[in-house]
Amino acid sequence: MSLRPATETDLPSIVSLFTDSVHQLAARSYTPEQRAAWAPEAPDMEQWRSRLAKVETLIAESDDTMAGFISFTSNGHIEFLFTAPAFSRRGVASLLYEAAVERLLGKGVRTLTTDASLEARPFFESRGFSVVEAQTVERDGVQLQRFAMARCLSQNE
């Protein structure tokens, strides 16, 4: 498994991985209607381009296949952390998370935040995050539950 920074040409693959991940891996926690609102089958590529322009994104690859990606802001907010369904539960998210933490610590960040889905919450809790607030967000008239979470980093990470 190798890591590299995302480039503009990765946009279609990132969006496709995100969509596949939401529709397959989040199926036990969210209804088909919720998943369709969260990850429409016809995504707004300009909206994605705009969102990704504001974050640093790392990609995990295995034999030239995108296995996952993480996007985070310079102040420590993890915007996206998604794994391709074929690579689920194989350490991809952990590898990406650890690489992001290393970069953020290097920038002096001491607090991480994220808005975790029902599926992602256990992953982040296992890495020391705590729920700050349960949230209900609306996407295209459909309500989805998620959790604002935070974690303080130590110098020894």
C-alpha positions in Angstrom: 0.0 0.0 0.0 1.4 3.4 -1.0 0.3 6.9 -0.1 0.5 10.0 -2.3 -1.0 13.5 -2.5 -4.1 13.7 -4.6 -4.0 15.6 -7.9 -6.8 17.3 -10.0 -6.9 14.2 -12.2 -7.9 12.1 -9.2 -11.2 13.9 -8.8 -13.4 11.3 -10.7 -11.8 8.4 -8.9 -12.3 10.1 -5.5 -15.9 10.8 -6.1 -16.5 7.3 -7.4 -14.9 5.7 -4.4 -16.9 8.0 -2.1 -20.1 7.1 -3.8 -19.4 3.4 -3.8 -18.3 3.5 -0.1 -21.5 5.3 1.0 -23.8 3.1 -1.0 -22.1 -0.2 0.0 -20.4 0.2 3.4 -23.0 2.5 5.0 -25.9 0.3 4.0 -26.4 -1.1 7.5 -26.7 2.3 9.1 -28.5 4.4 6.5 -31.5 3.8 4.4 -31.3 3.8 0.5 -33.0 7.2 0.5 -30.4 8.6 3.0 -27.5 7.2 1.0 -28.9 8.6 -2.2 -29.1 12.1 -0.7 -25.6 11.8 0.9 -23.9 10.4 -2.3 -26.0 11.1 -5.4 -25.4 8.8 -8.3 -25.0 11.9 -10.4 -22.6 13.9 -8.3 -22.0 17.6 -8.6 -18.3 17.6 -9.8 -17.9 21.3 -9.5 -19.0 21.2 -5.9 -16.5 18.3 -5.3 -13.8 20.3 -7.0 -14.5 23.3 -4.8 -14.6 21.3 -1.6 -11.4 19.4 -2.3 -9.6 22.7 -3.3 -9.9 23.7 0.4 -8.3 20.6 1.9 -5.2 18.4 1.7 -6.0 15.0 0.3 -4.0 11.8 0.5 -4.7 8.7 -1.5 -3.9 5.2 -0.6 -3.2 2.9 -3.5 -2.6 -0.8 -4.0 -1.3 -1.9 -7.4 -2.5 1.4 -9.0 -6.0 0.9 -7.6 -7.3 3.6 -5.3 -8.0 2.0 -1.9 -9.0 5.0 0.0 -8.6 8.7 0.7 -8.5 11.2 3.5 -9.0 15.0 3.3 -8.2 17.4 6.0 -7.9 21.1 6.7 -4.7 22.8 7.9 -6.4 23.4 11.3 -7.1 19.7 11.9 -10.6 19.0 10.6 -10.9 15.7 8.9 -13.3 16.4 6.1 -13.3 12.9 4.4 -12.0 9.5 5.3 -13.3 6.8 3.0 -12.2 3.3 1.9 -13.1 1.5 -1.3 -15.5 -1.4 -0.5 -13.0 -3.9 -1.8 -10.4 -2.7 0.7 -12.7 -2.4 3.7 -11.3 -3.6 7.1 -7.8 -4.0 5.7 -6.0 -1.1 7.5 -6.4 1.5 4.7 -8.3 4.0 6.9 -5.7 3.6 9.7 -2.8 4.1 7.3 -4.4 7.3 5.9 -5.4 8.6 9.4 -1.9 8.1 10.8 -0.3 9.9 7.8 -2.7 12.8 8.2 -1.9 13.0 12.0 1.8 13.1 11.2 1.3 16.0 8.7 -0.9 17.9 11.1 1.4 17.5 14.1 4.2 18.8 11.9 2.0 21.9 11.3 1.5 22.4 15.1 -2.1 21.2 15.2 -3.0 19.8 18.6 -6.8 19.2 18.2 -8.5 17.1 15.5 -12.1 17.4 14.7 -14.5 15.5 12.3 -18.1 15.0 11.6 -18.4 11.2 11.7 -21.2 9.1 10.2 -22.7 6.2 12.2 -20.3 3.9 10.4 -17.2 6.0 11.1 -17.9 6.8 14.7 -16.4 3.5 16.1 -13.2 4.1 14.0 -12.7 7.6 15.4 -13.6 6.5 19.0 -10.9 3.8 18.8 -8.4 6.5 18.0 -9.3 8.6 21.0 -12.0 10.9 19.6 -15.0 11.8 21.8 -18.5 12.8 20.7 -18.9 16.5 21.1 -22.5 16.6 19.8 -24.9 14.3 18.0 -26.2 16.1 14.9 -28.9 15.7 12.4 -28.1 17.2 9.0 -30.3 17.6 5.9 -29.3 16.7 2.4 -31.8 17.2 -0.4 -34.7 17.1 2.2 -33.5 13.9 3.8 -32.2 13.8 7.4 -29.0 12.0 8.3 -27.5 11.4 11.7 -23.8 12.1 12.4 -21.5 13.1 15.2 -19.3 16.1 15.8 -16.1 14.6 17.3 -12.8 15.9 18.6 -9.5 14.6 19.9 -6.5 16.3 21.5 -3.2 15.2 20.2 -0.1 14.8 22.4 3.5 15.7 21.3 4.3 11.9 21.4 1.9 10.8 18.7 
